[in-house]
Amino acid sequence: MKLKKNTRLEIFWHDILSVSAWRSEEEASKVGAAKCKSLGYFLNEDDEFIRISSCVGHDDELGNERNVTIIPKGCITKIRRLR
């Protein structure tokens, strides 16, 4: 998918999950990753990561400063463009 900077996205991805509670081997074998959803403005991507910002500054003093969320592409299950 070819994306332009600041395209609004909804990204579905899996994150690491650690469960510290004792579980039977059978129960532990069924625990999955945490399902996550991030919303933001596309910044850029490379072979490994996609970068989005939930907040982008539009102040003359701040310029184009923004926060950034970096999501490993191998964790992404779905990307949806938002209008």
Secondary structure, DSSP 4 states (H G I P E B T S, - for coil): ----TT-EEEEEEEE-----S---HHHHTT--PEEEEEEEEEEEE-SSEEEEES-B--BTTTBT-B--EEEEGGGEEEEEE--
